[in-house]
Amino acid sequence: MALVAALSVLGLTVSLSLSRPTLGRIRIEPASAAVIGALATVGAGLLPWPALFSTLEFLSLPVLTIVSLMVITLVAEMAGFFRLLAWRIARAAKGDGIRLFAYLFFTGTITGTLFTNDAAVLIFTPMVYHLIEEIAEDSWKAANKVPYYFAVLYVANLVGAFIISNPINIIVSGWFGIGFAEYAVWMVIPAVVSMVATYYGMRIFFGRSIPKKCRKEPKSEVKTASSGFMITSGLVLLFTLVGFFAEGLTGIPAGYVAAAAAIALAVVHQILGRGSLVKVARGIGWDAIIFVVGIFVVVSGLRNAGFTGIIGNIIMKALGTGEQTATFATGFIAGGCSAFMNNHPVAGVMAMAIRDLSLTDISTRLLAFSALIGGDLGPKMLPIGSLAALMWFRILRNKGVEISYWQYIKLGVPVTLVAILLSILTLNLEYLIYLLFR
């Protein structure tokens, strides 16, 4: 009975997040849907109050990390960093539409890796929309612009090379005590594989829809902050990355490093008169934060109801035929469930299921990485798969651009399945090399 109630709460939460119904004058957004789900979880007794407080305590550091990264992203955006980057990409393409597509995708991938995927989509989508309007030739049709919009979205649904690349990476890594450097050692190469597989998948799918020619120069110039502030921001970001990688030596969690960098950038931004701290605080995606916290509470209720035990049993059966089989099973379960239920709750379910198994430390980590590969990539299959996709659809609709769900699915399913397969295969090869040299 408890399991049925927990699954019902999850179904309600995901349904409300996708449909966004209106009650009177109030529209239920993903954040409010997650709050409703969390309240229902606690109200139904699926998560006792002590367990709720423990869950919130665990989430404090991941949330600090996510908020700090959002602040860093906002300050960089206010300084004009992303606008300058987009316009430089347009000029570097030199009138070649296919080159522009490649540059946007790969540059966006790097940006999403460093600034988290949700933030990259939130900022890059309207920016690329305006850029395409600036460099589109008169002969372009609406279909010629769509590939560039997808190039921006798919930046959000690649294997995260770093912990900071995706909020679910931050939460799951914290759950297993995986440090920044350790995560990067295992996941950078699978991330590159997923990136290449996704890029060529999009190239094949869109084919001739990607125009061969575009304007060599945007119609208007881009304005940015002073070069001094741009350099200062760059140095802060550089030292932040160094701090992330040095976590194993310094013992300072990535969340505290990110918080220090965010405070430093925000203060410099305020001193130089480029904007107020209040504006920065208002710009933080609080709805995304609330969604992450609320959905994790719902998932904790699922765990108490025994759902994670079911997932764990499936993984254990796969382990009976070998660890490689288990990694593929874990990755595809996470990917498929992420597409249907959103990757945030699925990441929590998979993490809890894996942690409850009695496995060696390396086996536990291997399965956690497999689950993250599926969770990072899976949302490309269905529109409800990730918060980034929901934001992408909303931003484009506000701009008058309608992308059909069917087009999203036709592209997403084959590309995602191939990317998961190749990425987990790469992870298994890394594991074999690890066994040879340990």
C-alpha positions, -999 to 999 in steps of 0.1 A, spaced: 0 0 0 28 24 9 45 17 -25 13 24 -44 10 57 -25 46 67 -31 43 59 -68 11 79 -70 28 109 -54 56 107 -79 31 103 -108 12 134 -96 44 154 -92 57 146 -127 23 151 -143 19 185 -127 54 195 -138 47 186 -174 11 198 -178 15 230 -157 -22 234 -150 -38 266 -140 -58 269 -107 -77 302 -109 -50 327 -116 -22 305 -103 -2 283 -127 15 253 -112 51 253 -124 76 224 -118 88 240 -85 53 242 -70 46 207 -83 76 194 -64 65 212 -33 31 196 -36 47 162 -40 70 168 -10 41 178 12 21 148 0 50 126 8 53 139 44 15 141 49 10 105 38 36 94 63 59 81 36 88 101 51 88 106 89 99 141 102 133 129 114 140 114 80 129 146 63 153 167 84 181 143 76 173 146 39 173 184 40 206 183 59 222 161 33 210 184 5 224 215 21 259 212 6 247 202 -29 222 231 -29 250 255 -18 270 243 -48 242 247 -73 233 282 -60 269 293 -61 274 281 -96 242 299 -106 256 331 -91 289 327 -110 269 321 -142 247 352 -136 276 375 -130 294 362 -161 262 368 -181 258 403 -167 294 410 -177 285 401 -213 307 370 -213 281 348 -230 270 374 -255 306 380 -265 312 343 -268 281 339 -291 291 367 -313 327 355 -315 314 321 -326 293 337 -353 324 355 -367 346 324 -364 321 305 -386 329 329 -415 295 325 -432 295 286 -430 262 274 -415 275 239 -407 306 253 -390 284 276 -370 263 246 -359 295 227 -348 309 257 -330 277 264 -311 274 228 -300 310 222 -289 314 257 -273 281 253 -256 292 219 -243 323 234 -227 302 262 -212 276 237 -198 304 216 -184 317 246 -164 285 264 -155 260 235 -150 237 224 -178 205 241 -165 222 275 -163 237 270 -198 204 263 -213 186 291 -194 212 317 -207 223 303 -240 188 295 -255 176 332 -257 211 342 -267 214 318 -296 178 327 -306 188 363 -311 221 353 -327 204 332 -353 180 361 -360 211 383 -366 230 360 -389 201 342 -408 200 348 -445 168 358 -462 166 324 -479 164 306 -445 131 289 -435 119 282 -400 132 246 -403 168 259 -409 169 275 -375 157 245 -355 190 225 -356 207 254 -338 181 254 -311 186 217 -306 224 222 -305 219 244 -274 195 220 -257 216 189 -262 244 207 -244 223 201 -213 219 163 -219 254 150 -223 274 130 -198 287 155 -173 325 156 -175 326 173 -141 305 170 -109 294 206 -115 281 199 -150 247 187 -138 228 191 -105 222 154 -103 259 148 -105 264 170 -75 238 153 -55 247 117 -64 284 123 -60 278 138 -25 257 107 -17 287 84 -24 315 107 -13 330 110 -47 354 139 -50 357 163 -79 390 149 -93 379 113 -89 347 119 -107 366 137 -136 391 108 -140 363 84 -146 338 105 -165 357 129 -188 363 103 -215 327 89 -215 316 126 -216 337 131 -248 322 99 -263 287 111 -256 294 145 -271 308 131 -303 280 105 -307 253 132 -300 269 157 -325 270 132 -354 236 119 -345 222 154 -349 241 160 -381 226 128 -396 191 136 -383 189 172 -395 209 166 -427 202 193 -452 181 213 -427 214 228 -415 220 257 -439 253 258 -457 255 296 -456 249 323 -430 258 359 -426 295 364 -419 288 392 -394 259 397 -370 238 428 -378 246 445 -346 276 449 -322 276 433 -288 283 453 -257 302 438 -227 316 450 -194 351 464 -191 380 442 -201 393 445 -165 362 429 -151 362 402 -178 398 393 -169 390 393 -132 361 370 -138 383 347 -159 409 345 -131 383 337 -105 369 309 -126 404 295 -132 411 295 -94 377 279 -88 385 250 -111 419 246 -94 401 245 -61 377 219 -74 405 196 -85 425 202 -54 397 190 -31 415 157 -24 446 177 -12 429 205 6 399 187 20 377 217 11 344 205 -5 336 218 -40 305 235 -26 326 258 -3 350 266 -32 321 275 -54 305 296 -27 338 315 -21 341 322 -59 305 333 -61 309 357 -33 341 371 -47 326 377 -81 294 392 -68 313 416 -46 336 427 -74 306 431 -96 290 453 -70 321 474 -63 326 481 -101 290 492 -103 281 466 -129 250 455 -110 235 451 -75 237 420 -54 199 421 -51 197 417 -89 220 388 -88 200 372 -60 168 377 -79 183 361 -110 191 328 -93 169 300 -105 152 295 -72 125 275 -89 151 250 -100 165 248 -65 130 242 -50 123 216 -77 155 197 -68 148 197 -31 111 188 -34 117 160 -58 144 145 -36 120 144 -7 95 126 -29 122 101 -39 131 96 -2 95 86 3 98 61 -25 128 46 -8 110 41 25 82 25 6 105 -1 -9 107 10 -45 145 13 -45 147 -22 -32 129 -34 -64 155 -15 -85 183 -30 -64 170 -65 -70 171 -60 -107 207 -47 -105 217 -76 -83 204 -101 -108 224 -83 -135 255 -85 -113 250 -123 -112 262 -124 -149 290 -99 -144 298 -63 -134 298 -52 -171 263 -65 -176 252 -47 -144 267 -14 -157 247 -16 -189 215 -26 -170 220 3 -145 227 28 -172 197 19 -194 173 16 -165 184 51 -154 181 64 -189 147 50 -196 133 60 -163 148 95 -166 129 99 -199 96 91 -184 99 104 -148 125 132 -151 162 126 -143 161 143 -109 139 118 -91 154 89 -110 189 99 -99 178 98 -63 161 65 -67 191 49 -85 216 63 -59 196 50 -30 191 16 -46 228 12 -53 239 25 -19 216 -1 -2 234 -30 -20 263 -47 -2 290 -42 -28 327 -33 -28 336 4 -30 347 2 -66 317 -17 -77 294 8 -60 312 37 -77 311 19 -111 273 15 -108 269 51 -96 288 64 -127 266 41 -149 235 55 -133 247 91 -139 255 83 -175 219 71 -180 205 100 -159 225 126 -178 217 113 -213 182 98 -208 163 131 -208 170 135 -245 144 108 -252 112 126 -239 105 163 -232 97 157 -195 131 141 -190 149 171 -175 142 206 -161 165 220 -187 143 207 -215 112 221 -199 129 255 -196 141 252 -233 105 246 -245 92 275 -224 118 300 -236 113 292 -273 75 293 -270 78 327 -255 98 337 -286 72 323 -309 91 291 -318 71 259 -317 90 226 -315 69 195 -317 72 168 -291 73 142 -319 104 159 -335 120 159 -301 113 121 -297 123 111 -332 158 127 -327 162 119 -290 155 82 -288 180 68 -313 207 93 -305 203 88 -267 204 50 -269 236 50 -290 252 76 -267 244 55 -235 257 23 -251 290 39 -262 295 59 -230 290 28 -207 312 7 -230 339 34 -225 333 33 -187 337 -5 -188 370 -2 -208 383 22 -182 373 -3 -155 392 -31 -172 423 -8 -174 419 0 -137 418 -37 -128 450 -43 -149 471 -16 -132 457 -14 -97 
